[in-house]
Amino acid sequence: MSTRPHGYARYRLDGCRCYVCGYAVAQYNDAREHAIRRGTWQPFVDAAPVREHLLRLRACSLGLRSIAAAAQVDRKRLQAILTSRTDHGIGPQEQVRPALAAAVLRVEPTLDNLGGATPIDATGTHRRLTALISGGWPQAHLAPRIGMTEGNFGATLTRPKVLVRTARAARTVYDDLWCADPRKHGVGAQAYSRARRHALAREWAPVGAWDDDTIDDPAAFPDWTGQCGTPAGYTAHRRLGGPACQPCRNARAAA
């Protein structure tokens, strides 16, 4: 018994002649005839861009099984695009259906689909963890939450790359604690103040300075004052009692 959902594929591949499958075929044929009359019928597209994209994804440590799951296609169809089908004496598939190409090209490497041991840029992890420290969370409290010792935690803040599993853990901790008061979660007053002074001395931006859309962007700067990057931002920094950020220093110099 086929587990394929009722529709065009089940009609063609499994011989199902139910109403749903028949209607799907009728719709397909009607759309095909209209496209042929308009001169827009394109049953296949070049597989080369799809193959190049698959190779880029695999270079990011994404396996074919994970890519197929993200694109919601059969893994064997991706394998045929990538490798020579020696059993049949032919090379990789040169043409694919447009829907398959579009589905694969939409897949991008993310924290959710990369392997846990994949090294990635540490920018977002550093910013999330240092923002929490700026908010009064001591490293000794944060380290166990991401599965580290305090020593390893400090070293992580200086490394250019982290493993995906570390980045995921840091993201989870940040989402859980960004608006929490450390003093209401077991952090003493001295440890709280020490963490804030430690962050201020290193000019680590607080949670409110980062936007969710830019916190992972290495080219982005934190907006400490709501006016950063303008001459007024420099003055706002002085009112807050902290050093001016680089965009504010640049804006003041330009003015």
Residue frames relative to the residue before (quaternion, step in Angstrom):
aa qw qx qy qz dx dy dz
M 1.0000 0.0000 0.0000 0.0000 0.00 0.00 0.00
S 0.4114 -0.7284 0.4903 0.2446 3.60 -0.75 1.04
T 0.2933 -0.7390 0.5802 0.1766 3.56 -1.13 0.75
R 0.4305 0.7046 -0.4625 0.3229 3.57 1.30 0.06
P 0.4914 -0.6530 0.4660 0.3391 3.64 -0.94 0.74
H 0.5831 -0.5893 0.4269 0.3612 3.57 -1.12 0.62
G 0.4158 0.6701 -0.5273 0.3162 3.54 -0.94 0.94
Y 0.8188 -0.2656 0.1831 0.4748 3.55 -1.31 -0.33
A 0.6835 0.4995 -0.3020 0.4384 3.58 0.83 -1.00
R 0.6694 0.4925 -0.3157 0.4580 3.59 0.91 -0.81
Y 0.6020 0.5492 -0.3523 0.4603 3.59 1.10 -0.66
R 0.7379 0.4357 -0.2322 0.4601 3.57 0.81 -1.06
L 0.7836 0.3830 -0.1840 0.4532 3.59 0.83 -1.00
D 0.7921 0.3038 -0.1466 0.5087 3.57 1.04 -0.72
G 0.4666 -0.7215 0.4176 0.2953 3.56 1.28 -0.02
C 0.3570 0.7356 -0.5056 0.2751 3.59 1.18 0.43
R 0.1286 -0.8149 0.5638 0.0390 3.57 -0.86 0.97
C 0.2782 0.7643 -0.5320 0.2353 3.56 1.08 0.71
Y 0.7093 -0.4624 0.3166 0.4276 3.57 -1.29 0.23
V 0.6602 0.5248 -0.3181 0.4330 3.62 0.91 -0.94
C 0.6802 0.4799 -0.2902 0.4719 3.58 0.91 -0.92
G 0.6515 0.5187 -0.3129 0.4567 3.57 0.97 -0.87
Y 0.6549 0.5094 -0.3138 0.4618 3.58 0.97 -0.84
A 0.6343 0.5331 -0.3296 0.4526 3.60 1.03 -0.79
V 0.6522 0.5026 -0.3115 0.4742 3.58 0.99 -0.80
A 0.6386 0.5278 -0.3265 0.4549 3.58 0.97 -0.85
Q 0.6528 0.5083 -0.3116 0.4673 3.58 0.99 -0.84
Y 0.6416 0.5268 -0.3173 0.4583 3.56 0.98 -0.89
N 0.6833 0.4911 -0.2921 0.4546 3.58 0.83 -0.98
D 0.6406 0.5229 -0.3255 0.4584 3.57 1.02 -0.80
A 0.6661 0.4917 -0.3018 0.4727 3.59 0.93 -0.90
R 0.6330 0.5392 -0.3277 0.4485 3.57 1.03 -0.78
E 0.6724 0.4982 -0.3003 0.4577 3.58 0.87 -0.91
H 0.6465 0.5076 -0.3212 0.4704 3.59 0.97 -0.80
A 0.6610 0.5072 -0.3074 0.4597 3.61 0.97 -0.85
I 0.6292 0.5256 -0.3342 0.4650 3.60 1.03 -0.77
R 0.6635 0.4999 -0.3114 0.4614 3.59 0.94 -0.84
R 0.6980 0.4447 -0.2719 0.4911 3.60 1.05 -0.70
G 0.4560 -0.6964 0.4402 0.3367 3.59 1.22 -0.25
T 0.5688 0.6068 -0.3739 0.4104 3.58 1.20 0.44
W 0.3993 0.7299 -0.4756 0.2858 3.59 1.22 0.14
Q 0.0927 0.7877 -0.5970 0.1205 3.56 -0.70 1.12
P 0.1126 -0.8501 0.5111 0.0580 3.57 0.28 1.24
F 0.7967 0.1559 -0.0806 0.5784 3.63 1.16 -0.54
V 0.1468 -0.7517 0.6340 0.1071 3.55 -1.30 0.49
D 0.6689 -0.4983 0.3720 0.4074 3.56 -1.30 0.36
A 0.3718 -0.7524 0.5067 0.1973 3.58 -0.89 0.95
A 0.4737 0.7134 -0.4334 0.2808 3.62 1.20 -0.33
P 0.6749 0.4706 -0.3307 0.4622 3.69 0.80 -0.80
V 0.6242 0.5291 -0.3376 0.4653 3.58 1.08 -0.69
R 0.6499 0.5135 -0.3134 0.4645 3.59 0.96 -0.88
E 0.6530 0.5073 -0.3197 0.4626 3.63 0.95 -0.85
H 0.6540 0.5059 -0.3150 0.4661 3.58 1.00 -0.80
L 0.6273 0.5322 -0.3317 0.4617 3.58 1.01 -0.76
L 0.6562 0.5062 -0.3093 0.4663 3.58 0.98 -0.84
R 0.6343 0.5151 -0.3331 0.4705 3.60 1.03 -0.71
L 0.6534 0.5081 -0.3143 0.4648 3.57 0.98 -0.82
R 0.6618 0.4981 -0.3095 0.4671 3.57 0.98 -0.81
A 0.6114 0.5396 -0.3488 0.4618 3.59 1.13 -0.61
C 0.6605 0.4628 -0.2935 0.5133 3.58 1.27 -0.38
S 0.5571 -0.6448 0.3543 0.3851 3.58 1.30 0.42
L 0.4430 0.6404 -0.4981 0.3815 3.58 1.08 0.67
G 0.3160 -0.7604 0.5390 0.1772 3.58 -0.72 1.05
L 0.6634 -0.5151 0.3619 0.4045 3.56 -1.24 0.42
R 0.6191 0.5533 -0.3495 0.4340 3.58 1.01 -0.75
S 0.6734 0.4850 -0.2897 0.4769 3.58 0.98 -0.88
I 0.6401 0.5172 -0.3253 0.4657 3.58 1.01 -0.81
A 0.6540 0.5179 -0.3101 0.4559 3.58 0.94 -0.91
A 0.6519 0.5100 -0.3182 0.4622 3.57 0.99 -0.81
A 0.6683 0.4991 -0.3018 0.4617 3.59 0.96 -0.86
A 0.7232 0.4180 -0.2381 0.4956 3.58 1.05 -0.78
Q 0.3240 -0.7682 0.4802 0.2727 3.57 1.34 -0.30
V 0.5122 0.5792 -0.4557 0.4410 3.53 0.86 1.11
D 0.6154 -0.5449 0.4181 0.3868 3.57 -1.30 0.27
R 0.5191 -0.6591 0.4480 0.3090 3.60 -0.85 0.95
K 0.6296 0.5554 -0.3447 0.4199 3.61 1.00 -0.75
R 0.6121 0.5440 -0.3539 0.4517 3.59 1.12 -0.57
L 0.6461 0.4943 -0.3160 0.4882 3.58 1.09 -0.67
Q 0.6216 0.5484 -0.3368 0.4467 3.57 1.03 -0.79
A 0.6509 0.5256 -0.3125 0.4499 3.58 1.01 -0.81
I 0.6408 0.5157 -0.3226 0.4684 3.59 1.13 -0.62
L 0.7157 0.4850 -0.2454 0.4386 3.56 1.07 -0.79
T 0.8457 0.2108 -0.0472 0.4880 3.56 0.74 -1.04
S 0.6014 -0.5549 0.4475 0.3608 3.51 -1.33 0.41
R 0.2998 -0.7400 0.5737 0.1829 3.55 -0.94 0.91
T 0.1582 -0.8617 0.4774 0.0674 3.54 0.44 1.31
D 0.5794 0.5981 -0.3845 0.3985 3.58 1.10 -0.59
H 0.7491 0.3490 -0.1949 0.5282 3.55 1.16 -0.63
G 0.4987 -0.6896 0.4114 0.3264 3.57 1.27 0.09
I 0.6378 0.5000 -0.3423 0.4755 3.61 1.11 0.49
G 0.5426 -0.6450 0.4456 0.3015 3.54 -1.26 0.50
P 0.7728 -0.3180 0.2412 0.4935 3.57 -1.26 -0.29
Q 0.6150 -0.5550 0.4188 0.3720 3.54 -1.20 0.58
E 0.2789 -0.8071 0.5064 0.1195 3.56 -0.78 1.06
Q 0.7748 0.2053 -0.1316 0.5833 3.60 1.21 -0.35
V 0.0756 -0.7856 0.6134 0.0300 3.55 -1.14 0.68
R 0.6071 -0.5301 0.4379 0.3984 3.52 -1.30 0.26
P 0.5835 -0.6019 0.4052 0.3647 3.64 -0.99 0.72
A 0.6432 0.5332 -0.3360 0.4348 3.59 0.96 -0.80
L 0.6409 0.5101 -0.3220 0.4747 3.59 1.04 -0.78
A 0.6458 0.5223 -0.3217 0.4546 3.58 0.93 -0.89
A 0.6708 0.5016 -0.3026 0.4547 3.58 0.88 -0.93
A 0.6519 0.5273 -0.3183 0.4424 3.59 0.96 -0.86
V 0.6834 0.4750 -0.2897 0.4726 3.59 0.93 -0.87
L 0.6802 0.5058 -0.2970 0.4397 3.59 0.90 -0.89
R 0.6111 0.5489 -0.3518 0.4490 3.59 1.23 -0.35
V 0.5899 0.5880 -0.3687 0.4127 3.60 1.19 -0.42
E 0.0069 0.7829 -0.6210 0.0364 3.58 -0.85 1.04
P 0.5389 -0.6176 0.4491 0.3556 3.61 -1.09 0.60
T 0.0455 0.7905 -0.6070 0.0676 3.58 -0.82 1.01
L 0.6824 -0.4602 0.3585 0.4405 3.57 -1.28 0.13
D 0.6716 0.5296 -0.2992 0.4230 3.56 1.11 -0.63
N 0.7954 0.2963 -0.1830 0.4960 3.63 1.05 -0.49
L 0.5399 0.6043 -0.4220 0.4066 3.63 1.21 -0.08
G 0.5775 -0.5778 0.4496 0.3612 3.54 -1.22 0.51
G 0.6014 -0.6230 0.3719 0.3345 3.59 -1.00 0.81
A 0.7182 0.4384 -0.2507 0.4787 3.60 1.11 -0.61
T 0.4515 0.6953 -0.4483 0.3343 3.61 1.26 0.20
P 0.3510 -0.7255 0.5416 0.2389 3.64 -0.79 0.92
I 0.0053 0.7879 -0.6154 0.0227 3.59 -0.99 0.86
D 0.6859 -0.4562 0.3613 0.4369 3.56 -1.31 0.22
A 0.3741 -0.7770 0.4748 0.1755 3.58 -0.87 0.99
T 0.3520 0.7851 -0.4725 0.1906 3.61 1.23 -0.08
G 0.7126 0.4616 -0.2704 0.4539 3.59 0.71 -1.05
T 0.6353 0.5265 -0.3243 0.4627 3.58 1.06 -0.77
H 0.6421 0.5173 -0.3221 0.4651 3.59 0.92 -0.90
R 0.6946 0.4938 -0.2915 0.4344 3.57 0.79 -1.00
R 0.6570 0.5086 -0.3219 0.4539 3.58 0.94 -0.79
L 0.7058 0.4654 -0.2743 0.4582 3.58 0.84 -0.97
T 0.6799 0.4712 -0.3048 0.4719 3.61 0.91 -0.83
A 0.5965 0.5478 -0.3682 0.4567 3.61 1.11 -0.54
L 0.6484 0.5025 -0.3197 0.4742 3.58 1.03 -0.75
I 0.6233 0.5176 -0.3392 0.4780 3.58 1.02 -0.76
S 0.6293 0.5362 -0.3259 0.4585 3.57 1.01 -0.82
G 0.6841 0.4757 -0.2746 0.4798 3.56 1.15 -0.62
G 0.6705 -0.5350 0.2904 0.4241 3.59 1.26 0.16
W 0.5152 0.6200 -0.4393 0.3964 3.60 1.22 0.21
P 0.3397 -0.7483 0.5289 0.2121 3.64 -0.55 1.08
Q 0.6070 -0.5662 0.4150 0.3724 3.54 -1.17 0.59
A 0.6150 0.5662 -0.3490 0.4235 3.59 1.06 -0.69
H 0.6759 0.4649 -0.2930 0.4911 3.60 1.15 -0.52
L 0.6870 0.4931 -0.2849 0.4514 3.58 1.06 -0.73
A 0.5978 0.6216 -0.3624 0.3534 3.59 0.98 -0.87
P 0.7009 0.4540 -0.3132 0.4522 3.67 0.71 -0.89
R 0.6195 0.5717 -0.3456 0.4122 3.58 1.11 -0.61
I 0.7450 0.3060 -0.2189 0.5508 3.59 1.19 -0.37
G 0.6011 -0.6287 0.3341 0.3631 3.55 1.23 0.55
M 0.5801 0.5764 -0.3768 0.4349 3.59 1.06 0.71
T 0.4604 -0.5812 0.5687 0.3561 3.50 -1.40 0.13
E 0.6594 -0.5050 0.3592 0.4256 3.58 -1.22 0.30
G 0.6343 0.5383 -0.3303 0.4458 3.60 1.03 -0.75
N 0.6715 0.4804 -0.2977 0.4793 3.57 0.93 -0.88
F 0.6054 0.5663 -0.3499 0.4363 3.57 1.06 -0.76
G 0.6724 0.4975 -0.3009 0.4581 3.59 0.87 -0.94
A 0.6499 0.5099 -0.3174 0.4658 3.59 1.02 -0.79
T 0.6092 0.5697 -0.3491 0.4271 3.59 1.05 -0.73
L 0.6506 0.5395 -0.3168 0.4305 3.59 1.04 -0.74
T 0.7125 0.4241 -0.2564 0.4968 3.61 1.24 -0.24
R 0.5916 0.6004 -0.3659 0.3944 3.58 1.22 -0.23
P 0.4779 -0.6893 0.4605 0.2906 3.62 -0.99 0.77
K 0.7804 0.2002 -0.1195 0.5802 3.58 1.21 -0.45
V 0.1044 -0.7568 0.6401 0.0810 3.54 -1.27 0.51
L 0.5522 -0.5811 0.4634 0.3777 3.56 -1.25 0.27
V 0.6392 -0.5449 0.3820 0.3855 3.56 -1.16 0.62
R 0.6539 0.5182 -0.3370 0.4362 3.60 0.90 -0.81
T 0.6250 0.5166 -0.3372 0.4784 3.60 1.12 -0.61
A 0.6486 0.5144 -0.3125 0.4660 3.57 0.98 -0.85
R 0.6358 0.5182 -0.3296 0.4674 3.59 1.02 -0.77
A 0.6620 0.5056 -0.3091 0.4590 3.57 0.92 -0.91
A 0.6487 0.5121 -0.3180 0.4646 3.58 0.98 -0.85
R 0.6421 0.5198 -0.3255 0.4600 3.59 0.99 -0.79
T 0.6524 0.5139 -0.3130 0.4608 3.58 0.98 -0.84
V 0.6600 0.5020 -0.3057 0.4679 3.59 0.92 -0.93
Y 0.6420 0.5265 -0.3171 0.4584 3.57 0.96 -0.86
D 0.6691 0.4961 -0.3001 0.4649 3.58 0.90 -0.91
D 0.6799 0.5003 -0.2845 0.4544 3.58 1.09 -0.72
L 0.8194 0.3241 -0.1101 0.4597 3.58 0.95 -0.92
W 0.4565 0.7367 -0.4478 0.2199 3.61 1.13 -0.36
C 0.7798 0.2846 -0.1739 0.5298 3.62 1.03 -0.65
A 0.5125 0.6459 -0.4175 0.3819 3.61 1.24 0.26
D 0.3976 -0.6877 0.5540 0.2493 3.56 -1.14 0.69
P 0.4379 -0.7251 0.4585 0.2688 3.63 -0.48 1.15
R 0.6443 0.5566 -0.3247 0.4118 3.61 1.04 -0.77
K 0.6682 0.4578 -0.3011 0.5033 3.56 1.26 -0.30
H 0.7056 0.4013 -0.2482 0.5286 3.57 1.34 0.08
G 0.7629 -0.4359 0.2056 0.4310 3.56 0.97 0.87
V 0.5510 0.5870 -0.4165 0.4223 3.61 1.22 0.12
G 0.3912 -0.7396 0.5041 0.2141 3.57 -0.73 1.10
A 0.6751 -0.5188 0.3462 0.3941 3.56 -1.25 0.45
Q 0.6648 0.5024 -0.3151 0.4543 3.60 0.94 -0.82
A 0.6646 0.4935 -0.3033 0.4720 3.59 0.91 -0.92
Y 0.6112 0.5553 -0.3301 0.4574 3.58 1.07 -0.78
S 0.7027 0.4592 -0.2665 0.4736 3.59 0.80 -1.02
R 0.6343 0.5387 -0.3289 0.4463 3.57 1.02 -0.81
A 0.6509 0.5116 -0.3184 0.4617 3.61 0.95 -0.84
R 0.6625 0.5026 -0.3089 0.4617 3.60 0.95 -0.85
R 0.6541 0.4975 -0.3165 0.4738 3.61 0.98 -0.80
H 0.6206 0.5508 -0.3276 0.4518 3.56 1.03 -0.83
A 0.6849 0.4752 -0.2798 0.4763 3.59 0.93 -0.91
L 0.6528 0.5241 -0.3197 0.4438 3.59 0.94 -0.87
A 0.6460 0.5292 -0.3210 0.4467 3.58 1.00 -0.83
R 0.7330 0.3893 -0.2201 0.5126 3.58 1.14 -0.59
E 0.4189 -0.7352 0.4349 0.3081 3.58 1.35 0.16
W 0.2662 0.7542 -0.5456 0.2502 3.57 0.93 0.92
A 0.4263 -0.7344 0.4740 0.2328 3.55 -0.73 1.08
P 0.4531 -0.6810 0.5005 0.2835 3.59 -1.05 0.72
V 0.7375 -0.4185 0.2951 0.4402 3.55 -1.33 0.19
G 0.6986 0.5101 -0.2878 0.4111 3.59 0.82 -0.98
A 0.6134 0.5723 -0.3528 0.4144 3.60 1.21 -0.32
W 0.7085 0.4486 -0.2536 0.4822 3.58 1.23 -0.37
D 0.2814 -0.7195 0.6118 0.1699 3.52 -1.15 0.75
D 0.5748 -0.6206 0.4034 0.3489 3.59 -0.95 0.82
D 0.6716 0.5171 -0.2991 0.4383 3.59 1.09 -0.64
T 0.7837 0.3353 -0.1673 0.4954 3.59 1.15 -0.47
I 0.4633 0.7178 -0.4415 0.2741 3.60 1.19 -0.23
D 0.7099 0.4241 -0.2634 0.4967 3.62 1.14 -0.50
D 0.5623 0.6158 -0.3784 0.4018 3.60 1.27 -0.12
P 0.3968 -0.7432 0.4794 0.2458 3.64 -0.48 1.12
A 0.6791 0.5008 -0.2957 0.4479 3.62 1.11 -0.58
A 0.5761 0.6153 -0.3722 0.3886 3.61 1.24 -0.26
F 0.2421 -0.7366 0.6128 0.1526 3.55 -1.26 0.59
P 0.5015 -0.6395 0.4780 0.3331 3.60 -1.09 0.58
D 0.3004 -0.7196 0.5949 0.1953 3.55 -1.17 0.63
W 0.2110 -0.8304 0.5077 0.0902 3.56 0.05 1.34
T 0.8226 0.3215 -0.0965 0.4590 3.56 0.87 -1.03
G 0.4935 -0.6090 0.4650 0.4115 3.58 1.17 -0.46
Q 0.7475 0.3022 -0.1843 0.5620 3.58 1.33 -0.13
C 0.3206 0.7821 -0.4884 0.2167 3.57 1.26 0.22
G 0.7324 0.3611 -0.3103 0.4868 3.52 -1.04 0.90
T 0.6879 0.3849 -0.2689 0.5535 3.58 1.32 0.07
P 0.6472 -0.5144 0.3684 0.4252 3.63 -1.17 0.35
A 0.6296 0.5412 -0.3404 0.4415 3.61 1.06 -0.71
G 0.5769 0.6061 -0.3730 0.4008 3.59 1.14 -0.54
Y 0.6131 0.5591 -0.3515 0.4336 3.59 1.04 -0.74
T 0.6705 0.4863 -0.2877 0.4808 3.56 0.94 -0.92
A 0.6307 0.5401 -0.3314 0.4480 3.58 1.04 -0.80
H 0.6048 0.5488 -0.3491 0.4595 3.59 1.06 -0.69
R 0.6717 0.5017 -0.3045 0.4521 3.58 0.90 -0.89
R 0.6273 0.5265 -0.3385 0.4633 3.58 1.06 -0.69
L 0.6786 0.4881 -0.2837 0.4699 3.56 1.10 -0.75
G 0.4863 -0.7035 0.4072 0.3206 3.56 1.26 -0.25
G 0.6493 0.4989 -0.3244 0.4736 3.59 1.22 0.29
P 0.6401 -0.5241 0.3839 0.4102 3.60 -1.26 0.21
A 0.5235 -0.6299 0.4722 0.3258 3.56 -1.13 0.64
C 0.4582 -0.6675 0.5099 0.2906 3.57 -1.09 0.71
Q 0.6955 -0.4993 0.3184 0.4069 3.57 -1.25 0.36
P 0.6513 0.4976 -0.3560 0.4489 3.69 0.82 -0.71
C 0.6531 0.4985 -0.3200 0.4717 3.61 1.05 -0.72
R 0.6312 0.5116 -0.3392 0.4740 3.60 1.02 -0.73
N 0.6448 0.5187 -0.3199 0.4613 3.59 0.98 -0.81
A 0.6642 0.5102 -0.3022 0.4551 3.59 0.96 -0.93
R 0.6483 0.5098 -0.3185 0.4672 3.59 0.99 -0.80
A 0.6524 0.5123 -0.3172 0.4597 3.58 0.96 -0.86
A 0.6607 0.5083 -0.3064 0.4596 3.57 1.00 -0.83
A 0.6653 0.5010 -0.3003 0.4650 3.56 1.06 -0.77
